Amino acid sequence: MKLVILDRDGVINYDSDRYIKSPEEWKAIPGSVEAISHLNQAGYRVVVAPNQSGVARGLFDMATLNAIHQKMMDTLAQQGATLDAIFFCPHANEARCNCRKPATGMFEEIQQRYNIPLAHVPAIGDSLRDLTAAAQAGAQPMLVLTGKGQKTREAGHLPEGTRVFADLADAVRNIIGLRS
């Protein structure tokens, strides 16, 4: 089975320092929806695994998070794209849970659900916590320069073997070219 793990904000859609708190605030980054469609067409299962601490912070509730995800799914469907699953951590950093990246809990859950090792599975994110979780779980960390990606690259300290791409579309072209 071919699998790709994506962060959400800053990878698929524009990010905000004030969080994406409503479906109206969710806006796809140009080329990201088509990139997911290309992954689907190439036989990849695509899962999304974001931290969503806005829930714990009281910025939005689960019904709103579900509505945001529904807008994302509807937008993808308009381009013939699908996600196999959305895993998320609703906890604030203070909770010290195992699911909040850079911890590996979401990656472990993905590995168990799909019953595959994560070695060489592309995990695409825009922050150091995305990349760290991917590397610690044995996946292939990939940084996109959208969202917080440029600042993440400039800060340095990327996990060994991190690959860097302009955006999700660029990363997907590379994945399909290498793995199809």
Secondary structure, DSSP 4 states (H G I P E B T S, - for coil): -EEEEE-SBTTTB---TT---SGGG--BPTTHHHHHHHHHHTTEEEEE--B-TTTTTTSS-HHHHHHHHHHHHHHHHHTT---SEE--B---GGG--SSSTTSSHHHHHHHHHHT---TT-EEEESSHHHHHHHHHHT-EEEEESTTTHHHHHHH--PPTT-EEESSHHHHHHHHHHHH-
